[in-house]
Amino acid sequence: MEIITSIKPFLAVLVSSLAVFGIIACKRPNIRETWTFGAGALKLFIVASMLPVILKGGQIEYTLVRILPGIAIRFRVDAFGMLFALVASSLWIITSIYSIGYMRSLKEHSQTRYFCFFALSLSATIGVAFSANLLTLYLFYEMLSLATYPLVTHHQDTQARSSGRKYMLYIVGSSIGLVLPAMVLTWHLTGTLEFSSIGIMARTASPTLLTIIFFMFMFGFAKAAVMPMHSWLPAAMVAPTPVSALLHAVAVVKVGVFCVVRVMTKVFGNDCLAGLHLSPVICFIASFTIIVASFIALSQDGLKRRLAFSTIGQLSYIILGVALLSPLGMTGGMLHIAMHAFGKITLFFCAGAIFVATGRKNISEMAGIGKRMPITMGAFFIGSLSVIGLPPCGGFISKWYLVLGTLEADQIPMLIVLLTSSLLNAAYFFPIVYKAFFCSPEQSLFENKVEEAPLWCLVPLSFTAIASIVLFFFPQPFLSLARIAVKSIIGGP
């Protein structure tokens, strides 16, 4: 395997942080957003420039500073990190476009602060994606928590402050109370915090202690929203919809499952997890989260809250796929990071567009809205298909691999969980689409005239909806990256 030393990973992290100074300095909105788009384009260019090396099976490393033996702030770009970084950096640009339409249409306050913390959040996200060890990952994980707090509490009202407190309690409280001690124990037992393709924890302590450390990591990374560490996510829906879309459908929550997967594959390793018999336990926890979150989603009238509980369930698909310890299951779990991101961000974009155009948040108030906003609800239908896992959308590809992974691992109960969950996904999405387009004139709450949200909102949701379809036919480079990542761990497909 070719290992290249390059400063590019650090530059990819740094670029959006430096853009903050330009955003603050510019008082005129158009110039302020130019800094955002410029940083987004440069970040994506730097990330994409490293892709050819990774697709050839190589890695890119850069050490920023060494602190102690076995402890350094270091970056490493591998296939799994590249997959996540490509998703986050590309969707940041799309969400920035959407943010202009949303924030300006609603005349939101403190837009400069909003774009500043948005940029810092993306720096932290890429930092997590390219971390070479637990220390680097933890530092950027905490940076993301602090950078997203002002976004969650953007409205500065009583509900926002209450949700912000819950957000910090779960996210920061769990990372300090569980992840930090687990890191200390890991370094004490192994003398290093560096990630390894075979893990670093095997035979370093008693099975009981290793099991405790693992679950400290799993529940400590609360951004993964594994039950019972999930309540922060629905509460965080008080944030502006662009925040919910990118940070709580892509960046924040995906950082959580990314960290859990890193611990499973690079700290413990498949052999260690199998030796500790943790795979069935992890699968059970993920399955419980998937099914319960789906049932709760069915009962939610608020559209963003329904999407939030849907996200909780979908995140555990990723953990379940990796916990199967089968090549196909792990491929499906990793690939689901990308496929779910495009489908779910489309749904959040649609929810925001509906609010901008009509001021309505509840599903019960949207009967007949398909005739008023046909493009938005058409995109919502496509996003729903992707999240459910139906063709012709990319979500079908990742769920297909997950299904094959359950058969490969001879885990028929997990297959039943996946199929049941998909039926529940359909049960809480399809009625929204049906009532939007096919309700009777007497039931419709809208006049039969087309009146969509502004183009700055409409174009991004149309783009991500189309991208969800394109990914069904052309799932590259995400599928190749997932396969390379799995092959580096267990010799995948």
N, C-alpha and C positions, 0 to 999 in steps of 0.2 A: 504494500500500500504506500502510495506516494504522499509524503507529508511536506507541505510547503509553508515556510514562514513568511507571513505578510501582515502588514498593518491594516489591510482592508476590513477585517472584522471589527476592529476598534473604530475605524472611520465610519462604518455603517451604523454603529451605536451612537457615535458622536455627532453626526451631521444634524439630526433633528434637535439635539440639545443646543447646538450653536445657533440654530434658527430662532430660538427663543429670544435672543438679543435683538434680532431684526424685527421680530413681531412686536416686541415691547417698544422699540424705538419709533416705529411707524404709526402715526396717529390716523392716517387715512386708511379706511378698510381695504380698498383694492390693493394697495401696496402691502398691507399686512398679510392678506391672503396670498400675494405673490411669493412672499417668504415661505409660507406653508407649502405651496405647490412646488416651489424650487427645491426645498428640503426633501419633500416626498419623492420627487423625480430623481434627485441625486441618490437618496437612500436606496431606491429600487434599482438604480443603475449599478451601484456598488454591490448590492446583494446578487443581482443577476450576473455580474461579471465573474463571480466566484462559482457559478453554477457548472460550467464545463468541467472544472477540476473535480467537483463532487460527483458528477454523473459518471466520471471515469473511475470512481472508487477511491479518489484521493481525499485528503483533508487539509485544511488550512489552519495554522496556529499562530498565535501572537501573545506573548507574555508582556503584560503592562508593568507589573511590579511584583517582586518576590517579598513576602513578609516573613515567613519562617520556613524551615525545611518541610516540604510537603504541603505548604500553604502559599498560594499566589493568586493574584487577580489575573486570570488568564482566559483567553478566548480560543475556542476550537470550532471550526465549521465542519460538521459532518452531514450526512444525508438527512437525518431526522431534523436537525436544527435548520438546515437549508429549507426543508419543506415548510416548516412553521414560519421562517423569516420571509419566504416568498409570499405566503398568504397574508401575513400582517402588513408588509411593506406595500403590496399592491392594493390592498383594500383600504389602506390609510388615504391614498390619493382619492379613491372613489368617495370615501366618507367625507373628505375635506370639501369636495364639490357639493355633496349633499348638505353639509353643515351650513354652507353659505345660503342655500335656499331656505333651510329650516330656520336658522337663527335670525336671518334678516326678515323673513316673512312674518315671524312672530315678534320682531323687534325686541329680541332678548337682550338683557343687560350684560355687561362685563364680557363682551365677546373677545376682547384682547386676552383677558385672563383665560378664557375658555380655550383659545387656540394655543396659548403658551403651554398649558398643562396637557393638552392633547399631544403636543410635540414631545414633551418630556415622557409621556406614557409610552409613546412609540420607541423612544430611545431605550427605555427599560425593557420593553418587550423583546427587542432585538438583542439586548444584553443577555436576557434569559436564554434566548434561542441559541446564542453562540457561546455560552458558558462552557468552560473546560473542566470545571470542578464545582463542588458544592458551595464553596465560599462565594465565588463569583455569581453563581446562580442565586444564592440567598440575598446578596447585596442588591441585585437588580430586581429581585422579587419584592423586596421591601421598598425600593425606589418606586416601583409601580404602584404599590399600595398607597404611598404618600402622594404621588402625583395624581392619582384618580380620585382621591377624597374631595378636592375642590370641584371636580366635575360632577360627582354624585350629589354634592350639596349645592349645586350651582344656583338653584332658585332661592336659597337662603331663607326659606320659610320654616315653620315649625316642623312640618313633615320631612323636609329635606334634612334638617339638623338631626332629627330623630333617626332617620334612615342612615345618616352619616355615622352616627355613634354606633349603630348596630354593625355597619360595614367595617369600621375600624376595630370593634371588639372581636368580631369573627376573624377578619383577615390578619390584622397585626397581632392580636392577642394569641391566636393559635400559632402563628409563625414564631413568636418570641417564646411562648410557653411550651411548644412541642418541637418545632423544627430546630431551633437553636440548641437545646439540650441534646437532641439526636445527633446533630453535627459534632458536638463536643465528644459525645460517646464514640462516634464513628472515627474521629481522629485519634482518640485515646486507644481504640482497639486496633487500628490499622496503620497509624502514623502518616496517613495521607487523606486528602479530600478529593483527589483526582478521580475523574470518571475512568472506568475501564470497561472494555467490551465484554469481559467475563465477570465483572463485578469485583469488589474488593473486600466483601464481608464474609466470604465462605470460611467456616471453621475458625473464626476469630473469637468466638464466645459461645456460651451455651445457647441451645435453640430457643429457650425461653427469652433470654435477653435480646437475641436477634429479632425475634418476633415482636417484642415490645418496641424496639427501635424502628422496625418497619412501619408499624401502625402509628407511631409518633410522626413519622414523615407523612404518611398517607393522609391522616386527619389534620396534621399541622399545615399542609398546603391546602388551606380551606377554599382557595379560589377554584379548586376542582369541584366544589359544591357536592361532594359525596355526603349523603345523609349520615349523621344528623348535622353536618357542617354546611347546610345549604340555605339557611334562612336569610342570609345577607343578600342573596341574589334577587329575590322578588322585591325586597325592600329597596334595593338600589335602582329599581325601575322609576323612581321619582326623578332621575336625571333626565336631561334633554335626550330625545330619541337618538340623535347621532352618537351620544355616549353609550346608550344601551346597545346600539347597533354594532359599533366596532369594539368597544371595550368589554361589553357583557355578552356579546355573541361571538367575538373573535379573540381579542387580545387578552383581557383579564382572565376569563374562564379557561381559555386555551393554555395560558401560562400555567394555570393550576394543574390541568391534566398533563401538560408537558413535563412539569416538575415531578409529578407522581411516576410517570413513565420513565423518566431519567433515573429515578431512584430504583425502580423495579429492574431496569435493564443494565444500568451502568454502576450502581452502587451494590446492589445485591446480586444481580445476574440470574439468569434462568435456572441454572443448576442449583443455586442456593435457595431460590424460591421453591423449587421442586423438592429439595431436601427437607425444607422446613414445612412442607405440605401446606403452603400458604395459598396456592393457586385456587383451590375450591373455596376458601374463605373470601378471597378477594372477589371471585366471581359471584358469590352469594351477595356480598355487600353491594356490588355494582348492579346486580339484577334487582335487588330490593329497591335501590334508588331509581332504576329505570321504570319499574312498574308503578311504584307509589307516586312518583312525580307525574307520570302519565295520567293516573286517576285524578290527582289534584288539578292538573291542567284542565281536565274535562269540566270541572266545577267553577272555573274562573270566568267572570263576565268581562273583566278588564282585558283588552287585547294584549297589552304589553305584559301583564301578569301571566296570561296563558302562554305567551311566548317564553317568559322567564322559566316557568315550570317545565315547559318542553325542553328548554336548554339544559336544565338540571338532569333530565333523563338522558338526553343525547350525549352529554359529557361522559356519562358512565359507560356508553357504548365503547368509547376509546379505551377506558381502563379494562373493561371486560375483554375486549379483543386481545390486548397485550397479556392479560392474566391467563388466557387460554394456553399460553406458552407453545402455540402451534404457529408455524410460519405463515399460513394463510390468515389466521386470526389476528396475528400481530400486524400483518400488512393491512388488513381491513381497519384495524383500530387506528393506526397511524394515518392512513389515507382519509379516514373520517374527519380528521382535523380540518383538512382542506374542503372536502365536499360539504360538510355541515356548515362551514363558515360562509360559503357563497349562498347556500339556501337560506340560512337563518338571517343573514344580514339583509337579504332581500325582504324577508317578512318584517323585520324591524323598520326598514326604510318605508315599506308600505304603511305600517302603523303610523309612522310620523307624518307621511304625506296625507293620510286621512285626517289626522289632527290639524294639520296646517290648513287643509281645504275646508273642513267642516267643523272643527273644534270638538269632535266626538272621540271618546276613548273606549267606550263599552261596546261589546259585540251586539248586545241587545238593541243598540241604537243604529245599527248598520244595515238593516234590511233594505234591499233595493239599491245599495250603494254602487253596485256593479254597473248600473246604467248611468250613474253620475260620474264615476271614475273607472271606466272600463280598462284603461291601460294599467292603472295601479292594481286593480283587483285581478287582472290577468297575470300580472307579475306575482301577486300573492298566491295564485293558484300554482304557478310554476315553482315558487319557493316551497310551497306545501308538498308538492310531489317529491322534491328533492329531500326534504326532511323525513318524509314518510319512507322514502326509499323505493320510489316507483320510476320506471323509465318514462320519458327519455331524459332523465336528470342525473347529475353526477352522484347524488346520494345513493342511487341504486348500486353503483359500482362498489362503494365502500361497504354497504350492507351485504352485498353478494359475497364479498370476501369474508365478512364476519360470519355469515351463515356457513360458508365452506369451512371456515376455521373451527366452528363447533363440531362439524362432522369429522374433520381431521383429528380433533382432540377427543372424539367420542364423547362429547358432552351434549347429549340430546336435551337435557333440561335447559341448557343455555339456548339451544335452538328454539325451544318453545317460548322462552322469554323474549327472544328477538322477534319472533313472529307475532306474539301477543302484543308486544310494544308497538309494532308497526300498525296493527289493527287499531290500537288506541290512538296512535298518531292520526290516523285517518278519521277517527271518531271525533277528535277535537279540532281538526282543520276543515274537513270537507263541508260540514254544516255551515260554516262561515261563508264559504264560496257559493254554496247552493242558495242560501238566503240572499246573497249579494246580487245574484243574476236571475234567479228563477222564482222569487217570491211573487205573489199575486199583487196586482195594482193596489188592492185595499191594504195589504200588509206593508207596502213600500213606504219608507219614511223620507223619500227624496223625489224631487221632480225629475221627469225624463229629459234632462238636459245635461250635456257633457260639461263638466267643470272640474278639471284636474288641478293638482297642486302645481306650483311654479316649475318651470323647466329644470331649475337647479335641483329640485327634488325628484322630478320625473325621470330625468336622464340616468342618474345613478342606479335607481331601482330597476330600470329597464335593462341597463348594462349587466347588473349582477344576475338578473333573471336569465338573460340570454347566455351568460357565462355558465350558469348551472346546466343548461342544455348542452352547450359545447363540451363541457367536461364529461358528459356521458359518452360522446363519440371520440373525444381526444383527452383522456385523463392524464396525459403527460404534461409536465415532467413530474407531477406529484406521485403517480403510480411508480415510476422508476425510482424516485427518491425513497419511497416507502419500502420497495423491494431491496434496495441497496442497504437501507438501515437494518432491515431484518436479517439480511445475509451476513452483515457484520456481527450480528449477535448470535444467530443460531444456524446460519447457512440456509436462509429462506429460499422462496421460489425464484 
